[in-house]
Amino acid sequence: MSFIAITYGYNQYSIFNTNVSTYPLLDSIVSTCLDDVLNLLNSKLPAWEEQINSYNDEEEQYKKNIKKLETEKTNNDEKANESNKPKDALSNNDNSNNNKKNSVAINPKAATSKNFFSIFFF
């Protein structure tokens, strides 16, 4: 009698007797290998689902943190832009409209805000 050992899947193997005709041997090999691989996958499925669910929970938590940080950043940027208005603009409110059209002030804090470069026309 002669036997063959077939390895398949994830470190799985089976031994078959070759003293049979070809079709039943191949049919037995295919059905045995598929059944074993499916049983292995089904046994690991709950662990994978648990890990996927934990990753989804972490992702939701990260998204919440990102939204919170973005809203804080926009609020801080708005406050910084309001408090960092040029003092010249506040003192020159009584000047004529011609002077307001000709003066240009560049916000030095604009590079750290959403807008990379801001120009204010007065």
Helices and strands as residue ranges (DSSP letters): E 3-8, E 12-17, H 22-83, H 87-91, H 97-102, E 104-106, G 108-112, E 119-121
